[in-house]
Amino acid sequence: MPTPAKAEKIEELADKLNRATVAILVQTQGLNVKDMTELRNRMRAAKLEFQIAKNTLLRIASERNNMTGVDKNIFNGQTAVAFGYDDEVTAAKAVADYTRTSRTVVIKSGILGGRTLTAEQ
């Protein structure tokens, strides 16, 4: 049974996954504070919500939304999520543009329409 704080975070993530047209999972391990701030500012400018998430909580949130097409193996390692609520192509382009200029940020995968996308897709 999750603690009340974790249960609240699961509900928040489940709501965001439910409302988002696309969720892009990235690995930001190795970013310093300045680069992380720049990444967050770019995501905000592209109208994306960007946050660090615990894999277990993100997995439980996807299960609560009945996202059976999501591969549970994507929830490993250090994970940050960019939630796009409008256009999924614009969201993917914003994240991909940043990862091309960064040496440390890597796209892990994505969730679109309740199913898993690979980093290449």
Secondary structure, DSSP 8 states (H G I E B T S, - for coil): ---HHHHHHHHHHHHHHHH-SEEEEEE-TT--HHHHHHHHHHHHHTTEEEEE--HHHHHHHHHHTT-TBS-GGGS-SS-EEEEESS-HHHHHHHHHHHHHH-SS-EEEEEEETTEEEES--
